[in-house]
Amino acid sequence: MPASLLALGLLEGLVLFGAMYAGVALRFATFGPVEISAQIPVYPLYPKALVFSLTMLGIMVAMGLYQREYQQRVWHMARLMMSFVIGLAVIPMIFYVVPALFLGRGAFALAFLVAFIGVAVVRFVYLTVSSRSAIKRRVLVLGTGTRAAKISALESASGGRQGFKVIGYLPTQKGHHFVPRDKVLADRGPLCDIARKYEADEIVIGVRERRGGGLPIDDVLQCKVSGIPVVELSSFFERETGHVQLQSLNPSWMIFSDGFHQGLLRDVSKRSFDIVVSLLLLALTLPLMAVTALLIRLESPGPVLYRQERVGQGGRVFHVLKFRSMRADAEKDGQPQWAQQNDSRVTRVGGVIRKLRIDELPQIFNVLKGEMSFVGPRPERLFFVEQLARQISYYAFRHNVKPGITGWAQIRYPYGASVEDAIEKLQYDLYYVKNHTLFLDLVVLFQTAQVILFGKGAR
């Protein structure tokens, strides 16, 4: 998680926590013990403040307010207002379910108002300050070839809103420069001296050919032991984009980099997470699933549930369960097809349930059976897996973990309906396989809400 977003979340959490105390102080004009009635004491206030701040932070995460990608300021603030509107509905429900957390309407209204103003001010300052070059990490790139050019492309695509600033590209060999010429440095001499001259915060290795003098190993090592961070291009992209870039990937980086950990503790915690979340979701959505099944049955002939072979962990094939969203004869010729935008095979009910991801709900039973996880790479059909594995390097590595109902790729990239889309999504799948933790699963779970709310990636 980027340090700037982590700092923003902590600061906003403090503002939300403090807003509860401020609201009570404004309502009763005192910081001492106060009772609304003999049955409902205001103090101790910290449990109410903690629940309030955690609930609001969870809603803000679900609304996509802690994403790496830049959003226009107006749209950003609109999502913030929507988060507080949702909070205004959710938090009183929590008070109703847990009476001990109840707070008087006047005090709660003032606390809510203080929280909104405080968070809005923090957000405005963050959006203003984060775009300034003075606080960005100063990056010196070693190399001017096609690999280094990808950093230039990333910087240009973000429009100056990324967390780094390239101060220059240092050529290591003669040849054509694929990076902006105005940023190619003509300096010669020890690499450490050049890095200090330009006040570089880190050096990124963007050299493809590293033998025959392509990479000045001694100079790079000297910088490393002198305290200047040295980062491989693959690690740089992983940190800045949240995916593993296939074009810069090589087996040695995968072998020696951190990640790809497995273990009993991780397996037990993930399985426990899957069971708890699946049972909760099943209890909440059973009425919705019953209505969906009825509507599917009424609209078109055919089964309500659709069973389809998918490839799971270790390449094992299992039958995934989904609500049928297409005509029963959608693949009457027996040839698997990618789903397309405005696919004519999709029924009217199917169009709605696919947009809202309701068609995925029966997969809860796949999770409870242990065939899937709640969070993981999307399970693909055997026909497409065999096809993609022949065309895309490292594709089989996505099967090192269980497939999921939702996943890092699903919330970060639109619906995949081609080989090119599969390549893009694989980069996010590999990031998840490499870095999956309970924390990342929670992030994906919360941010899946915005995918549903804003219809991202549905077909």
C-alpha positions as a printed Julia matrix, in Angstrom:
459×3 Matrix{Float64}:
   0.0     0.0     0.0
   1.51    3.38   -0.98
   2.79    5.24    2.09
   0.88    8.39    1.11
  -2.46    6.52    1.04
  -1.66    4.78    4.31
  -0.87    8.16    5.93
  -4.1     9.59    4.49
  -6.13    6.71    5.91
  -4.56    7.06    9.37
  -5.1    10.83    9.41
  -8.72   10.52    8.31
  -9.24    7.8    10.9
  -8.05   10.2    13.61
 -10.34   12.93   12.28
 -13.33   10.57   12.34
 -12.47    9.34   15.84
 -12.04   12.88   17.17
 -15.24   14.07   15.48
 -17.32   11.95   17.84
 -15.79   13.69   20.87
 -16.18   17.08   19.18
 -19.85   16.4    18.42
 -20.63   15.48   22.02
 -18.69   18.5    23.31
 -20.6    20.85   20.99
 -23.95   19.28   21.92
 -23.5    19.35   25.68
 -20.78   22.01   25.96
 -18.76   19.78   28.28
 -16.13   17.06   28.2
 -17.35   15.54   31.47
 -19.72   12.57   32.0
 -23.17   13.25   30.51
 -26.29   11.11   30.31
 -29.0    11.46   27.67
 -31.22    9.51   30.02
 -30.73    7.22   32.93
 -30.64    4.24   30.55
 -28.38    5.65   27.79
 -25.07    7.09   29.01
 -22.91    9.01   26.51
 -19.63    7.98   28.1
 -17.45    5.98   27.69
 -17.31    7.46   24.21
 -14.3     5.66   22.72
 -16.2     2.46   21.72
 -18.72    4.59   19.78
 -15.92    6.66   18.24
 -13.99    3.52   17.24
 -17.01    1.87   15.59
 -17.9     5.14   13.84
 -14.39    5.69   12.44
 -13.9     2.05   11.33
 -17.32    1.93    9.67
 -16.74    5.17    7.77
 -13.24    4.09    6.69
 -14.68    0.8     5.44
 -17.34    2.63    3.41
 -14.73    5.01    1.97
 -12.53    2.08    0.92
 -15.55    0.45   -0.71
 -16.25    3.68   -2.61
 -12.74    3.64   -4.1
 -11.34    6.6    -2.13
  -8.04    4.85   -1.38
  -7.04    3.78   -4.88
  -3.7     4.41   -6.55
  -5.3     5.73   -9.73
  -6.03    9.43   -9.97
  -9.64   10.56  -10.08
 -10.82   13.99  -11.12
 -11.22   16.21   -8.07
 -14.96   16.78   -8.63
 -15.62   13.03   -9.0
 -13.38   12.36   -6.0
 -15.35   14.73   -3.75
 -18.64   13.36   -5.12
 -17.6     9.87   -3.96
 -16.69   11.32   -0.58
 -20.16   12.85   -0.22
 -21.73    9.55   -1.31
 -19.69    7.73    1.35
 -21.12    9.96    4.07
 -24.67    9.55    2.73
 -24.24    5.77    2.97
 -22.71    6.19    6.42
 -25.73    8.22    7.5
 -27.87    5.18    6.7
 -25.55    2.42    7.96
 -24.41    3.82   11.32
 -27.92    4.35   12.81
 -28.6     0.7    11.89
 -25.54   -0.29   13.93
 -26.87    1.8    16.84
 -30.18   -0.05   16.55
 -28.56   -3.51   16.51
 -26.13   -2.64   19.33
 -27.97   -0.29   21.72
 -24.84    0.23   23.84
 -23.35    2.2    20.95
 -26.37    4.51   20.67
 -25.72    8.25   20.68
 -28.33   11.0    20.84
 -29.5    12.38   17.51
 -28.22   15.87   18.22
 -24.75   14.72   19.26
 -24.55   12.27   16.36
 -25.62   14.91   13.82
 -22.95   17.33   15.07
 -20.3    14.58   15.12
 -21.26   13.61   11.56
 -21.05   17.22   10.37
 -17.64   17.74   12.04
 -16.4    14.47   10.53
 -17.49   15.42    7.01
 -15.91   18.88    7.19
 -12.7    17.5     8.72
 -12.3    14.68    6.17
 -13.16   17.03    3.27
 -10.44   19.46    4.38
  -7.9    16.63    4.76
  -8.81   15.3     1.3
  -8.51   18.73   -0.32
  -5.08   19.3     1.22
  -3.97   15.78    0.22
  -5.07   16.19   -3.4
  -3.32   19.57   -3.57
  -0.07   18.52   -1.93
   0.26   15.09   -3.57
   0.45   16.64   -7.05
   3.48   18.78   -6.18
   6.93   17.7    -7.34
   8.59   18.69   -4.08
   7.21   15.65   -2.22
   7.67   13.11   -5.03
  10.38   10.46   -4.92
  13.25   11.53   -7.21
  14.16    8.62   -9.51
  17.34    8.2   -11.56
  16.87    5.57  -14.28
  19.85    3.57  -15.49
  19.31    2.94  -19.21
  17.62    4.65  -22.15
  16.27    1.62  -24.06
  12.81    0.16  -24.46
  12.65   -1.05  -20.85
  13.48    2.41  -19.5
  10.94    3.91  -21.92
   8.16    2.09  -20.05
   8.88    4.29  -17.02
   8.58    7.36  -19.23
   5.26    6.03  -20.57
   3.99    5.43  -17.02
   4.96    8.95  -15.98
   3.24   10.47  -19.02
   0.09    8.39  -18.62
  -0.39    9.54  -15.02
  -0.12   13.21  -16.01
   2.22   14.11  -13.15
   0.0    12.52  -10.5
   2.28    9.55   -9.76
   4.35    9.34   -6.59
   7.71    9.65   -8.36
   9.54   12.09  -10.61
  12.16   10.93  -13.12
  15.1    13.33  -12.83
  16.96   11.76  -15.74
  17.92    8.69  -17.75
  21.58    7.71  -17.7
  22.76    5.8   -20.8
  25.08    2.85  -20.19
  25.95    2.06  -23.81
  25.85    3.82  -27.15
  22.73    3.39  -29.2
  19.3     4.83  -29.89
  17.49    6.52  -27.01
  13.84    5.5   -26.56
  13.23    7.99  -23.75
  12.65   11.78  -23.98
  15.93   13.31  -25.17
  15.63   16.29  -22.85
  15.91   13.88  -19.91
  18.96   11.95  -21.17
  21.89   12.89  -18.92
  25.29   13.6   -20.4
  27.1    13.21  -17.06
  30.04   10.85  -16.84
  31.78    9.5   -13.77
  30.93    7.4   -10.71
  27.23    6.58  -10.53
  27.04    7.56   -6.85
  28.37   11.05   -7.6
  25.79   11.53  -10.35
  23.0    10.31   -8.05
  24.07   12.72   -5.31
  24.42   15.6    -7.78
  20.76   15.22   -8.83
  19.63   14.36   -5.27
  18.21   11.03   -6.39
  16.11    9.14   -3.83
  16.56    5.85   -5.68
  18.08    4.3    -8.79
  15.97    2.11  -11.08
  17.73   -0.48  -13.23
  16.14   -0.15  -16.67
  18.86   -1.98  -18.65
  17.9    -4.99  -20.74
  21.37   -6.3   -21.69
  23.49   -6.58  -18.53
  26.51   -8.43  -19.85
  29.51   -6.97  -21.63
  29.41   -3.68  -19.71
  25.66   -3.14  -20.17
  25.27   -2.78  -16.41
  28.07   -1.18  -14.32
  27.85   -3.7   -11.48
  30.61   -2.15   -9.34
  29.04    1.31   -9.54
  25.58   -0.01   -8.72
  26.93   -2.01   -5.78
  28.75    1.06   -4.46
  25.51    3.06   -4.56
  23.7     0.27   -2.74
  26.22    0.05    0.12
  26.35    3.86    0.28
  22.69    3.98    1.22
  21.1     4.88   -2.14
  18.21    2.46   -2.8
  18.57    0.43   -6.01
  15.38   -1.04   -7.5
  14.89   -3.56  -10.3
  12.47   -2.44  -13.03
  10.0    -5.25  -12.26
   9.91   -4.3    -8.57
   9.48   -0.63   -9.49
   6.43   -1.36  -11.63
   5.01   -3.74   -9.05
   5.17   -1.0    -6.42
   3.89    1.83   -8.59
   1.11    0.09  -10.52
  -0.08   -2.82   -8.38
   0.7    -5.39  -11.05
   3.64   -7.47  -12.25
   4.64   -6.22  -15.69
   5.13   -9.17  -18.03
   7.32   -7.28  -20.52
   9.99   -6.6   -17.9
   9.64   -9.93  -16.1
  12.42  -12.49  -15.97
  12.72  -15.79  -14.07
  15.63  -14.61  -11.88
  13.53  -11.76  -10.48
  10.72  -14.17   -9.62
  13.18  -16.53   -7.92
  15.0   -13.95   -5.77
  12.27  -11.38   -5.04
  10.08  -11.5    -1.96
   6.67  -13.09   -2.24
   5.07  -16.3    -3.51
   4.99  -17.52    0.09
   2.89  -20.5     1.13
   2.48  -22.01    4.57
   0.11  -23.62    7.03
  -0.69  -20.38    8.88
  -1.55  -18.56    5.65
  -3.66  -21.48    4.4
  -5.58  -21.75    7.68
  -6.21  -17.99    7.94
  -7.37  -17.78    4.32
  -9.66  -20.79    4.65
 -11.15  -19.36    7.87
 -11.67  -16.02    6.11
 -13.38  -17.77    3.19
 -15.79  -19.72    5.41
 -16.75  -16.75    7.62
 -17.3   -14.32    4.72
 -19.16  -16.91    2.62
 -21.56  -17.85    5.43
 -22.27  -14.19    6.19
 -22.88  -13.42    2.52
 -25.06  -16.5     2.12
 -27.23  -15.44    5.07
 -27.6   -11.92    3.65
 -28.32  -12.89    0.04
 -30.56  -15.98    0.32
 -33.76  -13.94   -0.32
 -32.11  -12.22   -3.3
 -30.97  -15.56   -4.7
 -34.5   -16.99   -4.35
 -36.01  -14.02   -6.26
 -33.31  -14.28   -8.95
 -33.99  -17.99   -9.44
 -37.71  -17.3    -9.84
 -37.16  -14.54  -12.42
 -34.78  -16.71  -14.47
 -37.33  -19.54  -14.47
 -40.13  -17.22  -15.58
 -38.2   -15.52  -18.39
 -36.71  -18.37  -20.38
 -36.69  -22.17  -20.49
 -33.68  -24.0   -19.13
 -31.98  -24.62  -15.8
 -31.73  -21.84  -13.2
 -28.17  -22.73  -12.28
 -25.42  -23.1   -14.85
 -22.64  -25.63  -14.2
 -19.46  -25.13  -16.17
 -16.0   -26.7   -16.04
 -13.34  -24.32  -14.78
  -9.66  -24.74  -13.91
  -8.78  -24.39  -10.24
  -5.72  -24.58   -8.02
  -2.99  -26.81   -9.39
  -4.77  -27.1   -12.74
  -7.54  -29.28  -11.3
 -10.89  -29.02  -13.08
 -14.1   -28.39  -11.09
 -17.67  -27.33  -11.88
 -18.41  -23.7   -11.05
 -22.0   -22.71  -10.19
 -23.59  -19.55  -11.6
 -27.07  -18.25  -12.19
 -27.85  -18.74  -15.88
 -27.68  -15.33  -17.56
 -27.74  -16.46  -21.22
 -30.12  -18.43  -23.38
 -29.97  -22.19  -22.84
 -28.59  -22.59  -26.39
 -25.9   -19.88  -26.03
 -23.22  -22.32  -27.23
 -25.32  -24.7   -29.31
 -22.4   -25.4   -31.66
 -20.33  -26.57  -28.68
 -17.58  -24.0   -29.29
 -16.67  -21.86  -26.24
 -16.87  -18.11  -26.9
 -15.66  -14.99  -25.09
 -18.5   -12.87  -23.66
 -18.82   -9.63  -25.65
 -20.14   -6.16  -24.88
 -23.96   -6.13  -25.42
 -23.87   -9.89  -26.07
 -27.09  -10.94  -27.84
 -27.08  -14.27  -25.99
 -27.69  -12.54  -22.64
 -31.32  -12.5   -21.42
 -32.99   -9.43  -19.91
 -32.75  -10.81  -16.38
 -29.23  -11.99  -17.2
 -28.17   -8.49  -18.21
 -29.22   -7.13  -14.81
 -27.7    -9.88  -12.69
 -24.43   -9.75  -14.64
 -24.22   -5.98  -14.16
 -24.8    -6.34  -10.41
 -22.67   -9.54  -10.2
 -25.64  -11.44   -8.73
 -24.94  -14.28  -11.19
 -21.76  -15.03   -9.21
 -23.53  -15.64   -5.87
 -23.98  -19.45   -6.24
 -20.18  -19.69   -6.26
 -20.46  -19.29   -2.48
 -21.15  -23.04   -2.45
 -17.94  -23.65   -4.44
 -16.09  -21.71   -1.74
 -17.67  -23.69    1.09
 -16.72  -26.94   -0.71
 -13.1   -25.74   -0.87
 -12.93  -25.59   -4.68
 -12.65  -21.81   -4.69
 -11.58  -19.01   -2.39
 -13.58  -15.84   -1.86
 -10.68  -13.77   -3.24
  -8.39  -15.01   -6.0
  -7.84  -15.07   -9.77
 -10.96  -15.54  -11.87
 -11.46  -19.25  -12.75
 -11.28  -19.74  -16.52
 -12.6   -22.51  -18.76
 -10.22  -25.33  -19.68
 -10.51  -24.48  -23.41
  -9.31  -20.9   -22.82
  -6.66  -21.92  -20.27
  -5.01  -24.3   -22.74
  -5.17  -21.64  -25.44
  -3.79  -18.83  -23.26
  -1.06  -20.99  -21.67
   0.39  -21.58  -25.15
   0.39  -17.87  -25.98
   1.26  -16.16  -22.69
   4.37  -16.79  -20.61
   3.85  -17.51  -16.89
   0.08  -17.98  -17.39
   0.05  -21.26  -15.46
   1.38  -19.52  -12.32
  -2.05  -17.99  -11.68
  -3.22  -21.5   -10.7
  -0.83  -21.62   -7.73
  -3.7   -20.32   -5.57
  -7.42  -21.09   -5.52
  -9.57  -19.08   -7.94
 -11.93  -16.55   -6.42
 -15.43  -15.07   -6.7
 -13.76  -11.66   -6.74
 -10.11  -10.73   -7.06
  -7.38   -8.14   -7.48
  -7.62   -8.3   -11.28
 -11.42   -7.99  -11.23
 -11.37   -4.71   -9.28
  -8.36   -3.29  -11.12
  -9.12   -4.14  -14.75
 -12.32   -4.36  -16.85
 -13.87   -7.62  -18.02
 -11.45   -9.68  -20.12
 -12.74  -10.82  -23.5
  -9.62  -11.35  -25.61
  -6.05  -12.6   -25.42
  -4.85   -9.02  -24.95
  -7.2    -8.56  -22.0
  -6.02  -11.88  -20.56
  -2.41  -10.62  -20.69
  -3.35   -7.44  -18.83
  -5.34   -9.32  -16.2
  -2.56  -11.88  -15.75
  -0.28   -9.06  -14.56
  -2.7    -8.35  -11.7
  -3.23  -12.06  -11.02
   0.53  -12.57  -10.66
   0.69   -9.61   -8.28
  -1.99  -11.28   -6.16
  -0.31  -14.71   -6.27
   2.96  -13.07   -5.2
   1.59  -10.82   -2.46
  -1.69  -12.31   -1.24
  -2.34  -11.74    2.45
  -5.41  -11.42    4.64
  -5.02   -7.63    4.44
  -5.04   -7.69    0.63
  -8.11   -9.97    0.69
  -9.92   -7.42    2.89
  -8.95   -4.6     0.52
 -10.3    -6.56   -2.45
 -13.48   -7.45   -0.54
 -14.22   -3.81    0.31
 -13.37   -2.48   -3.14
 -15.57   -5.07   -4.83
 -18.47   -2.91   -3.61
 -17.5    -0.06   -5.93
 -17.2    -2.5    -8.86
 -20.85   -3.42   -8.26
 -22.02    0.12   -7.54
 -20.4     1.65  -10.63
 -20.8    -1.36  -12.93
 -17.08   -1.68  -13.68
 -16.21   -4.57  -15.95
 -19.61   -6.22  -16.19
 -20.76   -7.81  -19.49
